[in-house]
Amino acid sequence: MNMTDINGKEVTNKNRQRLRVQRACAICKKRKVKCDGMKPCSNCIKRSKDCTYTTAYKIPNMKYSPSLSPSSKTHSVSIENSPAAPDASLDIRLHQKKANHVTKILRNTERKPEEALVIDLLLGLGNNAPSSSTSSTAVSINNKNNNNNNNQSTEDDLIRNDKLSAIVSPSKREQQQQNCQPIHHFSQLSFSHEKYRFHRRYQNLLPYYFGKSLISELSDKIIKDNNLEIPRIQNYAWNLSGGHYLKFDITTLQCSFSNSLSSSTTTATSSQFFDFENIIHLSIIRKLLTFYFKEINKPFNIIHESMFWDQYNNVFIQQEKQKNIESTKLFKSMLYLIIITTLRFQEGFLEENDNDIPHTKLTKEEKIILESLKSEKALEDSMFNYSYSIISKLTFEWESFELIQSWLLITFYLRTCYRQTSSWHALGQAINLCNGMSLHLNEFPHIHSKYEESKLFHCFWACFIIDKFISFQLGRFYLLPLPIHHMEFPSESNRCNDGTDWFSKETIQLFHLSLIIMELQNRNAEELTFEQCVKIRNDLANWFDVHIATTVDEFLSSSKSPAQIQPLISYLDVRLSFEIKYLFHLINPPDLTTPWSHNFPTDIRILINNIELSITLIQYLLDEKLFFVPWWLNLSQLFTASLSCIILIHSGIQSSKVNILLKKAIDIWNSLENSNPKNKPTMISQCLWCLRMLSKLSRLGLMNSHSILENLVGENNGDNSPNKNKFSQFGKVDEKEDESSERVNENGYTNDNAQSSIHQLLNDPSLSATLSSSVAVFENNSTNLLEDGLFSNLQWFDQDFAL
């Protein structure tokens, strides 16, 4: 029996072959059996059924096709997975009818503006179906009631139209971003090889790429014999926390959190690390608090000192004595965070130079009691777990200025304890509270106090400043942008003297530096343009001139605490992190830096000067036995300066001066390696390994280059005669003058005669009367002199004689 396929072609049993079935008939589809695609199919023949094929078309997938212009009047039809239909015009009409029906439903339904934007976008970009001549409009944004078809456009429509145009037209989006370079080759190099992380600090990348370029030139035998290895990409010299890292104990934290929800009696037992009725305990707490406000709080001023003391003395202590634990939970949590941060910083003071701040030095009895508390109760970890659980629970339910300050205290403590990810997330909690309370809008409830305005101002800007420095030191993009334009900036001029302003001079300096940090980073990792680099370099120079206004030696001539040094060392960290980008120019192979190298204005003098300033500052901290006080940048500055010196020496750039700087830096490293602080940083060994490995790679590379040059070119045999000059300007070198060959010009004057005549004119008064006439004669004959005695005149003027 002969059969026909669905296109009407006759197929005999003899020539029928196994075909790939694109569609099944209605009967086979309903019975869910395999159909051979014939008309009629074999299944329908066996069962004597009427074999029919249904033609059902779906709305095509609404994807943007570059080949289809939104303004074109006609579009091609593309129906996926469908065989050719017997009546194409019928298919088009069916498709158009269904598409118009769906469009009508979507457009005539009242929706929110953002929902309408998405619907309009889909209908406009996905209009791949055949359309009438009226479909020339690319994308239209309609009002909520489309039936009116009026031409009025609201402000929201205009905004949505701008957004939609940017989406539809990639060229427009590129035009809007023409001032920002796209992500190029160098930005790809900034990604970590081991984590989902983008490094915006070049000192974290330089060891890897410098080591990679050096080791690529060495043979496998040299690499194996010397046990060479490329330093990995990491946050070198991140902190000074030493081996005392905060450990996360889920059992302790769960216990603390459950106790915070239980009765006051249980909570009192779990949170009573100090006896607030014990005089010695109260003395220890007071001295630790005093140390915090004098040595730690000043640069960022998270806490208002006078207000804190007032609440501590007049409210907290009284409530504790009355066992009113519930009302003091948040304040106690902040108190504990301050105490454990202070304990960390006090570990950095060497025994022989214990802190000499008035009213902060612990007595022998107080030291014994404090050490006992530390060992018995695991004081630091337990106090943190308690504080973290209380603050987390309250944040789950409320928003307040005190909670913002609490999360900033947690951020500060975790940054000190070498916890990168956790400090970043704690900072995010503080910023989320800022945004949730809309502090950036600088608006207040109808009923509020003057001090609440001050808290809003200081909490927001403290968040803003800490965000910029934590993010920059982590190599991440900042979280909190600038606020609304009418919110005042922190400055010395607008400080109040009524006790409501608690920002210090150092805080204001860090604020102005944080504005420069914002310019250094682009959200999508675009490289800075040449103009941006020049502006940043000028802004940094202006910051130094305004806020330091002297040399570093003069700045350090008077005793400075580590807190007072933070603006300067933060400036040097920003400056070096920016300037060392030049060092990528010196790394092989050149193609690693080709796409962006022309955009960076190079100034070696500035780089070397700032390396010298950094080493000078670190040497001061070491001499004053303050290096191990765990401020964040001490070790990082030393590592960046040392790394830069090694690369510059390898490249032969100002080697004599850089040699001196590197020697000073290595002397500091050796001193740190041999020191014995209370909590020695483990990162010292990591940094030294990296620097020594790079130094070894550099030496082996230079020795290899020396061997190649010696073998291929050879060395000088000591004879330098080919380099001697044999001709002077008008004769041979060392040519003996012949007295008889004295040159005489056509006027009869020799050089000696001319010189003696000038002396006579100047020294003999009797000849002064004839001077004017002689000058006139000379001027009249000057043309002849130049034309007739050119060589002799040139030789005469070329002589070096004194009148």
TAJO-V786091 format. One record per residue. N is the residue number from 0. RES is the residue in one letter. BURIAL is # if it has 24 or more other ideal C-beta (glycine too) atoms within 12 Angstrom, else .. D_FIRST is the distance of its C-alpha to the first C-alpha in whole Angstrom. Layout:
n res burial d_first
N RES BURIAL D_FIRST
N RES BURIAL D_FIRST
//
This chain:
n res burial d_first
0 M . 0
1 N . 4
2 M # 7
3 T . 10
4 D # 13
5 I # 16
6 N . 18
7 G . 15
8 K . 14
9 E . 10
10 V # 9
11 T . 7
12 N . 7
13 K . 10
14 N . 12
15 R . 12
16 Q . 15
17 R . 17
18 L . 18
19 R . 21
20 V . 21
21 Q . 23
22 R # 22
23 A # 21
24 C # 19
25 A . 22
26 I # 20
27 C # 20
28 K . 24
29 K . 25
30 R . 24
31 K . 25
32 V . 22
33 K . 20
34 C # 18
35 D # 15
36 G # 16
37 M # 13
38 K # 12
39 P # 11
40 C # 12
41 S # 11
42 N # 14
43 C # 13
44 I . 10
45 K . 12
46 R . 15
47 S . 14
48 K . 16
49 D . 16
50 C # 15
51 T . 18
52 Y # 20
53 T . 24
54 T # 26
55 A . 30
56 Y # 32
57 K . 35
58 I # 39
59 P # 39
60 N . 41
61 M # 44
62 K . 46
63 Y . 48
64 S . 47
65 P . 49
66 S . 47
67 L # 47
68 S . 51
69 P # 52
70 S . 53
71 S . 50
72 K . 49
73 T . 45
74 H # 43
75 S . 40
76 V # 37
77 S . 36
78 I # 33
79 E . 33
80 N . 29
81 S . 27
82 P # 25
83 A . 25
84 A . 25
85 P . 24
86 D . 27
87 A . 30
88 S . 33
89 L . 32
90 D . 31
91 I # 35
92 R . 36
93 L # 35
94 H # 36
95 Q # 40
96 K . 40
97 K . 40
98 A # 42
99 N # 45
100 H . 45
101 V # 45
102 T # 48
103 K . 50
104 I . 50
105 L # 51
106 R # 54
107 N . 55
108 T . 56
109 E . 59
110 R . 60
111 K . 62
112 P # 63
113 E . 62
114 E . 58
115 A # 58
116 L # 59
117 V . 56
118 I # 53
119 D # 54
120 L # 54
121 L # 50
122 L # 49
123 G # 51
124 L # 50
125 G # 46
126 N # 46
127 N # 43
128 A # 41
129 P # 41
130 S # 44
131 S . 46
132 S . 49
133 T . 51
134 S # 50
135 S . 52
136 T . 55
137 A # 54
138 V # 55
139 S # 58
140 I # 60
141 N # 60
142 N # 63
143 K . 62
144 N . 61
145 N . 59
146 N . 59
147 N . 63
148 N . 61
149 N . 65
150 N . 66
151 Q . 69
152 S . 68
153 T . 70
154 E . 71
155 D . 69
156 D . 66
157 L . 68
158 I . 68
159 R # 64
160 N # 63
161 D . 65
162 K # 63
163 L # 60
164 S # 61
165 A . 62
166 I # 59
167 V # 57
168 S # 59
169 P . 59
170 S . 62
171 K . 64
172 R . 64
173 E . 65
174 Q . 67
175 Q . 69
176 Q . 69
177 Q . 71
178 N . 74
179 C . 72
180 Q # 71
181 P . 67
182 I . 67
183 H . 67
184 H . 68
185 F # 71
186 S # 70
187 Q . 67
188 L # 69
189 S # 71
190 F . 68
191 S . 69
192 H . 67
193 E . 68
194 K . 67
195 Y . 66
196 R # 69
197 F # 70
198 H # 74
199 R # 76
200 R # 79
201 Y # 79
202 Q # 82
203 N # 79
204 L # 77
205 L # 79
206 P # 80
207 Y # 76
208 Y # 76
209 F # 79
210 G # 79
211 K # 75
212 S # 77
213 L # 79
214 I # 78
215 S . 75
216 E # 78
217 L # 79
218 S . 78
219 D . 76
220 K . 79
221 I . 81
222 I . 79
223 K . 79
224 D . 83
225 N . 84
226 N . 81
227 L # 80
228 E . 78
229 I # 77
230 P # 78
231 R . 75
232 I # 75
233 Q # 77
234 N # 79
235 Y # 83
236 A # 86
237 W # 84
238 N # 87
239 L # 91
240 S # 90
241 G # 90
242 G . 89
243 H # 89
244 Y . 86
245 L # 85
246 K . 83
247 F . 80
248 D . 81
249 I . 78
250 T . 80
251 T # 84
252 L # 82
253 Q . 80
254 C . 83
255 S # 85
256 F # 82
257 S . 83
258 N # 86
259 S # 86
260 L . 84
261 S . 87
262 S . 90
263 S . 93
264 T . 95
265 T . 92
266 T # 91
267 A # 95
268 T . 95
269 S # 92
270 S # 93
271 Q # 97
272 F # 97
273 F # 101
274 D . 103
275 F # 104
276 E . 108
277 N . 109
278 I . 111
279 I # 110
280 H # 106
281 L . 107
282 S # 109
283 I # 106
284 I # 103
285 R # 106
286 K # 106
287 L # 102
288 L # 102
289 T # 105
290 F # 103
291 Y # 100
292 F # 101
293 K # 103
294 E # 101
295 I # 97
296 N # 97
297 K # 98
298 P # 96
299 F # 93
300 N # 95
301 I # 93
302 I # 95
303 H # 98
304 E # 101
305 S . 104
306 M # 101
307 F # 100
308 W # 104
309 D . 105
310 Q # 102
311 Y # 102
312 N . 106
313 N . 106
314 V . 103
315 F # 101
316 I # 104
317 Q . 105
318 Q # 102
319 E # 102
320 K . 105
321 Q . 104
322 K . 101
323 N . 99
324 I # 96
325 E # 93
326 S . 95
327 T # 95
328 K # 92
329 L # 91
330 F # 94
331 K # 94
332 S # 91
333 M # 92
334 L # 96
335 Y # 94
336 L # 92
337 I # 95
338 I # 97
339 I # 94
340 T # 93
341 T # 97
342 L # 97
343 R # 95
344 F # 97
345 Q # 100
346 E # 98
347 G # 98
348 F # 102
349 L # 104
350 E . 106
351 E . 109
352 N . 108
353 D . 107
354 N # 107
355 D . 110
356 I # 109
357 P . 112
358 H . 111
359 T # 108
360 K . 110
361 L # 109
362 T . 112
363 K . 112
364 E . 112
365 E # 109
366 K . 107
367 I . 107
368 I # 106
369 L # 103
370 E . 102
371 S . 102
372 L # 100
373 K # 97
374 S . 97
375 E . 97
376 K # 95
377 A . 93
378 L # 94
379 E # 92
380 D # 88
381 S # 89
382 M # 91
383 F # 88
384 N # 85
385 Y # 87
386 S # 88
387 Y # 84
388 S # 83
389 I # 85
390 I # 84
391 S # 81
392 K # 81
393 L # 83
394 T # 81
395 F . 78
396 E . 80
397 W . 82
398 E . 83
399 S # 86
400 F # 88
401 E # 90
402 L # 86
403 I # 85
404 Q # 89
405 S # 88
406 W # 84
407 L # 86
408 L # 89
409 I # 86
410 T # 84
411 F # 88
412 Y # 88
413 L # 85
414 R # 85
415 T # 88
416 C # 87
417 Y # 84
418 R # 81
419 Q # 79
420 T . 76
421 S # 78
422 S # 80
423 W # 78
424 H # 76
425 A # 80
426 L # 80
427 G # 77
428 Q # 78
429 A # 81
430 I # 80
431 N . 77
432 L # 80
433 C # 82
434 N . 78
435 G . 78
436 M # 82
437 S . 81
438 L # 84
439 H # 83
440 L . 84
441 N . 87
442 E . 87
443 F . 89
444 P . 89
445 H . 92
446 I . 94
447 H . 95
448 S . 98
449 K . 99
450 Y . 98
451 E . 94
452 E # 94
453 S # 96
454 K # 93
455 L # 90
456 F # 91
457 H # 92
458 C # 89
459 F # 87
460 W # 89
461 A # 89
462 C # 85
463 F # 85
464 I # 87
465 I # 86
466 D # 82
467 K # 83
468 F # 85
469 I # 83
470 S # 80
471 F # 81
472 Q # 82
473 L # 79
474 G # 77
475 R # 75
476 F # 75
477 Y # 77
478 L # 76
479 L # 79
480 P . 79
481 L . 82
482 P # 83
483 I . 84
484 H . 86
485 H . 89
486 M . 89
487 E . 92
488 F # 92
489 P # 94
490 S . 98
491 E . 101
492 S . 102
493 N . 100
494 R . 102
495 C . 103
496 N . 107
497 D . 106
498 G . 105
499 T . 101
500 D # 100
501 W # 100
502 F # 98
503 S # 100
504 K . 101
505 E # 98
506 T # 95
507 I # 96
508 Q # 96
509 L # 92
510 F # 91
511 H # 92
512 L # 90
513 S # 87
514 L # 86
515 I # 86
516 I # 84
517 M # 81
518 E # 81
519 L # 81
520 Q # 77
521 N # 74
522 R . 72
523 N . 69
524 A # 70
525 E # 71
526 E # 74
527 L # 77
528 T . 78
529 F . 81
530 E . 83
531 Q # 82
532 C # 83
533 V . 86
534 K . 87
535 I # 86
536 R # 89
537 N . 91
538 D # 91
539 L # 92
540 A . 95
541 N . 96
542 W # 95
543 F # 97
544 D . 100
545 V . 100
546 H # 100
547 I # 102
548 A . 104
549 T . 106
550 T . 105
551 V # 103
552 D . 107
553 E . 109
554 F # 106
555 L # 106
556 S . 110
557 S . 111
558 S . 109
559 K # 106
560 S # 104
561 P # 100
562 A # 99
563 Q # 101
564 I # 99
565 Q # 96
566 P # 95
567 L # 97
568 I # 94
569 S # 91
570 Y # 92
571 L # 92
572 D # 89
573 V # 87
574 R # 89
575 L # 88
576 S # 85
577 F # 84
578 E # 86
579 I # 85
580 K # 82
581 Y # 83
582 L # 83
583 F # 80
584 H # 81
585 L # 82
586 I # 79
587 N # 77
588 P . 75
589 P . 75
590 D . 72
591 L # 72
592 T # 74
593 T . 73
594 P . 71
595 W # 74
596 S # 78
597 H . 79
598 N # 79
599 F # 81
600 P # 85
601 T # 87
602 D . 90
603 I # 91
604 R . 95
605 I # 94
606 L # 91
607 I # 94
608 N # 97
609 N # 95
610 I # 94
611 E # 98
612 L # 98
613 S # 96
614 I # 98
615 T # 101
616 L # 100
617 I # 98
618 Q # 102
619 Y # 104
620 L # 102
621 L # 102
622 D . 106
623 E # 106
624 K . 104
625 L # 102
626 F # 99
627 F # 97
628 V # 97
629 P # 94
630 W # 93
631 W # 90
632 L # 90
633 N # 93
634 L # 91
635 S # 88
636 Q # 91
637 L # 92
638 F # 89
639 T # 88
640 A # 91
641 S # 91
642 L # 87
643 S # 88
644 C # 91
645 I # 89
646 I # 87
647 L # 89
648 I # 92
649 H # 88
650 S # 88
651 G . 92
652 I # 92
653 Q . 96
654 S . 96
655 S . 100
656 K . 100
657 V # 96
658 N . 98
659 I . 101
660 L # 98
661 L # 96
662 K . 99
663 K # 100
664 A # 97
665 I # 97
666 D . 100
667 I # 99
668 W # 96
669 N . 98
670 S # 100
671 L # 98
672 E . 96
673 N . 100
674 S # 100
675 N . 100
676 P # 99
677 K # 99
678 N # 95
679 K # 94
680 P # 91
681 T . 88
682 M # 87
683 I # 90
684 S . 89
685 Q # 85
686 C # 87
687 L # 89
688 W # 86
689 C # 84
690 L # 87
691 R # 88
692 M # 85
693 L # 84
694 S # 88
695 K # 87
696 L # 84
697 S # 86
698 R . 89
699 L # 86
700 G # 84
701 L . 88
702 M . 89
703 N # 86
704 S . 86
705 H . 90
706 S . 89
707 I . 86
708 L . 89
709 E . 91
710 N . 89
711 L . 88
712 V . 91
713 G . 94
714 E . 97
715 N . 100
716 N . 103
717 G . 105
718 D . 106
719 N . 106
720 S . 108
721 P . 105
722 N . 105
723 K . 108
724 N . 109
725 K . 111
726 F . 111
727 S . 113
728 Q . 112
729 F . 115
730 G . 116
731 K . 115
732 V . 116
733 D . 119
734 E . 120
735 K . 124
736 E . 126
737 D . 128
738 E . 131
739 S . 132
740 S . 128
741 E . 129
742 R # 127
743 V . 129
744 N # 127
745 E . 129
746 N . 131
747 G . 133
748 Y . 132
749 T . 130
750 N # 128
751 D . 131
752 N . 133
753 A # 131
754 Q . 131
755 S . 135
756 S . 135
757 I . 133
758 H . 135
759 Q . 138
760 L . 137
761 L . 136
762 N . 139
763 D . 142
764 P . 143
765 S . 145
766 L . 141
767 S . 140
768 A . 141
769 T . 139
770 L . 136
771 S . 135
772 S . 136
773 S . 134
774 V . 131
775 A . 131
776 V . 131
777 F . 129
778 E . 126
779 N . 127
780 N . 127
781 S . 123
782 T . 121
783 N . 123
784 L # 123
785 L . 119
786 E . 119
787 D . 122
788 G # 122
789 L . 118
790 F . 118
791 S # 121
792 N # 121
793 L . 118
794 Q . 119
795 W # 122
796 F . 120
797 D . 118
798 Q . 121
799 D . 122
800 F . 125
801 A . 127
802 L . 129
//
